[in-house]
Every structure is written in structure tokens, then in C-alpha cells.
Amino acid sequence: MIFVRHENLKVGMRLAKPIYDKKGVLLYERDSKLTTHGIESVKNFGIIGLYILEPAEPVPPMSEEDIEFERFTQATSFAIADELKELHDHGKTKNLPNISASIIRGYGRLDHRINFVQNLRSKEDELAKHSLYCAMLCAMITHKLNVKLSDQNDTVTAAIVHGVGRLDIPEEVRDKREKSDSDRKLIYECKKRGESIIEAAFLSTPGINRIVSQSTRMLNAFDEGHELDIRKNVVGAKVLSLARAFDDLTAMNDVDEPSSEISAVRYLMEHDDFFDPEMVSALLDSINILAPGTSVELTNGDKGLVITENPSNVLEPVILSFGDNRIIDLGQKLIYGDLAIKDVMKTMDNRNIIDREALKKAGINI
């Protein structure tokens, strides 16, 4: 599998991932060949490129749930982009309650972990995708925390709209790798204007503005190294702060290499004065990070496969070492000391490399 930018797409290339239109209708199935019309559709949708299969490469496995995740995120990111523009330009929303409800219906009632695989973001769709992934994470975390539906809805809605002020940031400032003090001041002012837009638009539901403003203050204090008593903040603000931080760490773009989920979670755990441990646990209960079959690299340089999850600490599973076929229980600190998982091995499109066949060959059934 390779990633090909839209200007380099050729007729006849095979798709590694499905393409949907703005309403979630399937346009091109996986393994279908690109046509001239398909390439034009990609450009019109503002997609920066596609994942393409090598000539003899088989279609990678995807579950029905994974495919629905692709469909939902593609269609909903378009809807959120339209909604943010409406809120920014006119101070009101058209379809926001339905978008929030669809996110909660799809991802705020799950009884199992899901593969949370983010799509590559362009400069044009970065804000909409950031808002969407934050909202989905908020839906899952609040569900695990048994937050009542009205508060869950406020938190998900706040996640969708929290970045509306970023639409005012000039492109030349937004795209700078190194921001000056004046750039940072301008960005801060744009975000503050966004909070004013949110406050005016949600006068009848002040909890939404409270969640946005408190989460922004939390993250600003965290970034600047200031102390902050998070106990005074509402649950929704703490959940949104966690979702925003996790997404910032793991976001895929064509410039920076994202952190893996396991690296991001470790980072959040190290800063438990800002990120509530109970909420981080709820995050770990919502998404697959180290499912059986996942290929990993250990801190001693060895590579292996996850055999069994550790219910008391998801970061310390049982591993089958590739080097000598040893079974290593990372939870047994007296035996293995500081040995730990360094990182997860990923495919090019940010999916965990899963090798269940290797487990079967080793006589391990999952």
C-alpha cells in the first residue's frame, strides 16, 4: 500500500480504502480501479490523496465495523465543515443537533472497544476532522463514565464547535511551522472570538460554552506550564481536554509523524494533574490499542505479538517474542523488570499491524 497525492493519481490505480460522497453514499469500493471521474471527485472533495494498492497486493482485511467507521467519518466530516462555516458566518447552526445525535447513537453507546483509525488530514479538512474525532472520543468516554445523556450531548456538541474561532486564523499564520509571539497572540485572539460566537449561539444551553471555555483554559495552562486546579472544572470540560490532547498527538497529516496511541496514552498518564486518570482509563476501555495479534516493538529492541490483554493494565499484555518464541508477561515486574512495549508497529494508513496467522502457527488461539 502506498499513499498517492491527488495530482499523481492515475486511471486504473486500485483503491486500498473505499470512497464515499458527502452523504455517505459509496462511490468506489476497495480494490476498484480509479476512473477519470473518480480522480476528479477526489479533487473536488478537497482530498489530498488516496491509499493505493500495489499491483499484486491483496486487499487488506477490514471488518464491517471498520468499513462503517470509514463511511461515517468521511460523511460526517463534510457535514461538520458545513456546520462550522454556518456558525462562524451567521452565528447559528442548521443541523448540529442531528450531527451530535448521530455521533452519540453510533459511538456513545458501545459495549466494546473499536479500532479508532484516523484518516489523513489536509489543511482544508483538518479542523472538521479534528472536531469530529474529538466528538467521537467524547461520546465514548462519557458513555464509559455513565454521564447522563444531556451532559453527554453538551460535551459532544462542545467538541464539534470548540474550534470555530480557528476559521479566522490567516492561512499564512496557520501554515507556519514556527510561530512567532505575534502569531501566537493572533491565534489566541481568534480562538477567543470563537468562544464569543459559541456563547452567543448557545445562550439557552450555557453548559456548552462552559465546557469549551474551561477545556481551552486547561489546555492553555498545560501548554504554558501553569498550575491549574482541574477539580473546579465540569466533567465535560475535562473529557474534551483529554480528547483534544489525544487527537493533537495522534492526528495524521502530510507534514508531521503522529504519535502512536500507546505513546499518546503514556504521555497523558504522565500528566495526571491535568488529565484525569479515570477518564484516561475510560479512553483505554473505548479503543483498541493492544489487541491480540498486534505487532509491537519492545524496549530491548525485540519485536513480538500481543497474545493476551492485561485487564488490570492494558499497557502490560502478554507478548510472544519473535526472537526466541518466548512468552513474556509484561505484568510480571519481578521477572521482567522495566521491559515494556516501546511502540506499536503500524501500516502506512495508521492501522495496527495485526498478524493472527503468526499466533495460530505458534499454537495460540485467540
C-alpha positions in Angstrom: 0.0 0.0 0.0 1.2 3.5 -0.9 -0.2 7.0 -0.4 -0.5 8.9 -3.7 -1.3 12.6 -3.7 -4.3 13.7 -5.9 -2.1 15.3 -8.5 -0.3 12.0 -9.1 -3.3 9.7 -9.3 -3.6 7.7 -12.5 -6.6 6.0 -14.1 -6.5 2.3 -13.3 -4.9 2.5 -9.8 -6.6 0.2 -7.3 -8.1 1.6 -4.1 -7.0 0.4 -0.7 -9.9 2.2 1.0 -13.4 3.0 0.0 -14.5 6.4 -1.1 -17.9 7.9 -0.1 -19.6 11.1 -1.1 -20.7 13.9 1.3 -23.9 11.9 2.2 -22.1 8.7 2.9 -23.1 7.0 -0.3 -20.4 4.6 -1.5 -18.7 5.8 -4.7 -15.8 3.4 -5.1 -15.3 0.1 -3.2 -12.0 -1.2 -2.1 -10.0 -2.9 -4.9 -11.9 -0.9 -7.6 -9.9 0.9 -10.2 -9.8 4.6 -10.4 -11.5 6.3 -13.3 -11.1 9.8 -14.7 -14.4 10.8 -12.9 -13.1 9.3 -9.7 -9.9 11.3 -9.8 -12.0 14.5 -10.4 -14.2 13.6 -7.5 -11.2 13.3 -5.2 -10.0 16.8 -6.3 -13.5 18.3 -5.9 -13.9 16.9 -2.4 -10.6 18.5 -1.3 -9.0 15.1 -0.6 -5.2 15.4 -0.7 -4.7 11.9 -1.9 -5.6 8.2 -1.7 -4.2 5.0 -0.4 -3.4 2.8 -3.4 -2.7 -0.9 -3.6 0.5 -2.1 -5.2 -0.1 -4.0 -8.5 -0.1 -7.5 -6.9 -1.1 -6.5 -3.4 -4.2 -8.2 -1.9 -6.9 -6.1 -0.3 -6.1 -5.7 3.4 -8.7 -7.1 5.8 -11.3 -4.7 7.2 -14.2 -5.7 9.4 -17.7 -4.4 8.7 -17.3 -2.1 11.8 -14.0 -0.7 10.3 -15.8 -0.1 7.0 -18.7 1.7 8.7 -16.2 3.8 10.6 -14.7 4.9 7.3 -18.1 5.7 5.9 -19.3 7.6 9.0 -16.1 9.7 9.4 -15.9 10.7 5.8 -19.5 11.8 5.5 -19.7 13.4 9.0 -16.5 15.4 8.5 -18.2 17.1 5.4 -21.3 17.8 7.5 -19.2 19.3 10.4 -17.3 21.5 8.0 -20.5 23.0 6.7 -21.9 23.4 10.2 -18.8 25.2 11.4 -18.9 27.6 8.5 -22.6 28.4 9.2 -21.8 29.0 12.9 -18.9 31.2 12.0 -20.6 33.2 9.3 -24.1 33.5 10.7 -23.8 32.8 14.4 -26.2 29.8 14.2 -26.3 26.2 13.2 -28.6 24.2 10.9 -28.1 20.5 11.5 -25.9 20.4 14.7 -28.4 18.5 16.9 -28.7 15.8 14.3 -24.9 15.5 13.9 -24.4 15.3 17.7 -27.2 12.7 18.0 -25.7 10.6 15.2 -22.3 10.6 16.9 -23.8 9.5 20.2 -26.0 6.9 18.5 -23.1 5.4 16.7 -20.3 5.8 19.2 -21.7 6.9 22.6 -23.4 3.6 23.4 -20.8 1.0 22.5 -20.2 -2.1 24.7 -16.8 -2.9 23.2 -13.6 -1.3 22.1 -13.3 -0.2 18.5 -10.4 0.4 16.0 -10.1 4.2 16.1 -8.2 4.7 12.8 -7.9 8.3 11.8 -7.7 9.4 8.2 -5.0 11.6 6.8 -5.9 15.3 7.1 -5.3 18.1 4.6 -5.1 21.8 5.5 -8.6 22.2 4.2 -10.3 19.5 6.3 -8.1 19.4 9.4 -10.5 21.4 11.6 -13.5 19.4 10.6 -11.8 16.1 11.2 -10.3 17.3 14.5 -13.7 18.3 15.7 -15.2 15.0 14.5 -12.6 12.8 16.2 -12.8 14.8 19.4 -16.6 14.5 19.4 -16.4 10.7 18.9 -13.9 10.3 21.7 -16.1 12.4 24.0 -19.1 10.3 23.1 -17.2 7.1 24.0 -15.5 8.4 27.2 -18.7 9.9 28.6 -20.5 6.7 28.0 -17.9 4.7 29.9 -18.2 7.3 32.7 -22.0 6.8 32.8 -22.6 10.5 32.2 -26.3 11.4 31.8 -27.5 11.9 28.2 -28.0 15.6 28.5 -24.4 16.2 29.7 -23.1 13.7 27.1 -24.9 15.7 24.4 -23.5 19.0 25.6 -20.0 17.5 25.7 -20.2 16.1 22.2 -21.7 19.4 20.8 -19.0 21.4 22.5 -16.4 19.1 20.9 -17.9 19.8 17.4 -17.9 23.6 17.7 -14.9 24.3 20.0 -12.6 25.2 17.2 -14.8 27.6 15.2 -12.5 30.5 16.0 -9.7 28.8 14.1 -11.6 29.7 10.9 -10.4 33.3 11.4 -6.7 32.3 11.6 -5.0 33.6 8.3 -3.7 30.8 6.2 -0.1 32.1 6.2 -0.1 32.1 10.0 -1.8 28.7 10.3 0.7 27.0 8.0 3.8 28.3 9.7 5.9 25.6 11.3 7.5 28.0 13.8 5.0 30.6 15.2 6.2 34.0 16.4 4.9 35.7 19.6 2.7 37.9 17.4 1.4 34.8 15.6 0.5 33.1 18.9 -1.2 36.3 20.0 -3.3 36.4 16.8 -4.2 32.8 17.2 -5.3 33.4 20.8 -7.5 36.3 19.7 -9.1 34.2 17.0 -9.9 31.5 19.5 -11.4 34.0 21.9 -13.6 35.4 19.2 -14.7 31.8 18.6 -15.7 31.4 22.2 -17.8 34.6 21.9 -19.5 33.1 18.8 -20.3 29.9 20.8 -21.5 31.8 23.8 -23.9 33.9 21.7 -25.2 30.9 19.7 -25.9 28.7 22.7 -27.5 31.1 25.2 -30.2 28.5 26.0 -27.6 25.8 26.7 -24.8 27.6 28.6 -23.2 24.3 29.5 -21.8 24.0 26.0 -19.9 27.3 26.3 -18.7 26.4 29.8 -17.3 23.1 28.5 -15.5 24.9 25.6 -14.0 27.7 27.7 -12.9 25.6 30.6 -11.2 23.0 28.3 -9.4 25.8 26.5 -8.2 27.3 29.7 -7.0 23.8 30.8 -5.0 23.2 27.7 -3.6 26.7 27.6 -2.4 26.3 31.2 -0.9 22.9 30.3 0.9 24.2 27.3 2.3 27.1 29.2 3.4 25.1 32.2 1.0 26.8 34.6 -0.7 25.1 37.6 -4.4 24.7 37.4 -6.9 23.1 39.8 -8.9 20.9 37.4 -11.3 19.9 40.2 -13.2 23.1 39.7 -14.0 22.2 36.1 -17.1 20.3 34.9 -16.7 16.7 33.7 -17.4 17.7 30.1 -14.5 20.1 30.1 -12.1 17.5 31.4 -13.3 15.0 28.9 -13.0 17.4 26.0 -9.5 18.5 27.1 -8.4 14.8 27.1 -10.0 14.2 23.7 -8.3 17.4 22.2 -4.9 16.4 23.6 -5.2 12.8 22.4 -6.2 13.9 18.9 -3.5 16.5 18.7 -0.9 13.8 19.5 -2.2 11.1 17.1 -3.5 13.2 14.2 -2.3 12.2 10.7 -1.2 14.8 8.3 1.3 15.0 5.4 3.8 17.0 7.4 4.4 15.5 10.9 4.6 11.9 12.0 1.8 11.2 14.5 2.4 9.6 17.9 1.0 6.1 18.3 -1.9 5.6 20.6 0.2 3.9 23.1 2.7 6.8 23.2 -0.1 9.3 23.5 -1.7 7.4 26.3 1.6 7.2 28.2 2.0 10.9 27.8 -1.4 11.6 29.2 -0.8 9.3 32.1 2.4 11.1 32.9 0.4 14.3 33.3 -2.3 13.1 35.6 -2.5 16.6 37.3 -4.2 17.8 34.1 -5.7 14.6 32.6 -8.0 12.7 35.0 -6.8 9.1 35.3 -10.4 7.8 35.4 -11.0 9.4 32.1 -7.8 8.1 30.6 -9.0 4.6 31.7 -12.3 5.3 30.0 -10.4 6.1 26.9 -8.5 2.9 27.1 -11.8 1.0 27.6 -13.1 2.6 24.4 -10.4 2.0 21.7 -8.2 -0.9 20.7 -4.6 -0.1 21.4 -3.0 -3.6 22.1 -5.5 -6.1 20.9 -4.3 -9.8 20.5 -2.3 -10.2 17.3 -0.9 -6.6 17.4 2.7 -6.4 16.3 4.9 -4.4 18.8 8.5 -3.4 19.5 9.9 -3.8 23.0 12.2 -1.5 24.8 15.1 -4.1 24.5 14.8 -3.9 20.7 12.9 -7.2 20.3 9.7 -7.5 18.3 6.7 -9.6 19.1 2.9 -10.1 19.1 0.4 -9.4 21.7 -1.2 -12.7 22.9 -3.4 -11.7 25.7 -4.5 -8.4 27.1 -3.9 -7.5 30.7 -7.2 -6.5 32.3 -5.5 -4.6 35.1 -3.1 -2.7 32.9 -3.7 -2.6 29.1 -0.1 -1.4 28.6 1.3 -4.6 30.0 0.0 -7.5 28.0 1.4 -11.0 27.4 3.8 -11.0 24.4 5.1 -13.7 22.1 8.7 -12.7 21.2 9.7 -13.1 17.6 13.3 -13.6 18.5 13.1 -16.8 20.6 9.4 -17.6 20.8 9.4 -16.8 24.5 6.1 -15.8 26.1 6.6 -12.6 28.1 4.1 -11.4 30.6 5.0 -7.7 31.0 2.8 -7.5 34.1 5.3 -9.7 35.9 7.7 -7.0 37.0 9.7 -9.2 39.4 10.7 -11.3 36.3 10.9 -8.7 33.5 11.7 -5.6 35.4 11.4 -2.4 33.3 10.9 -4.3 30.0 7.9 -2.7 28.3 6.4 -2.0 24.9 8.2 0.8 23.1 5.7 1.2 20.3 3.1 -0.4 18.1 4.0 -1.3 14.5 1.8 0.4 12.0 0.7 0.1 8.4 1.1 3.1 6.2 -2.6 4.2 6.7 -2.1 4.2 10.5 -3.6 0.8 11.3 -2.0 -1.5 13.8 -0.3 -4.4 12.1 -2.3 -7.5 13.1 -0.8 -10.9 12.5 -3.2 -13.5 13.8 -1.8 -16.2 11.5 1.6 -16.0 13.4 -0.3 -16.7 16.6 -2.0 -19.7 15.0 1.3 -21.1 13.8 2.7 -20.8 17.3 -0.3 -22.9 18.6 -2.0 -19.9 20.2 -5.8 -19.5 19.6 -7.5 -16.1 20.2 
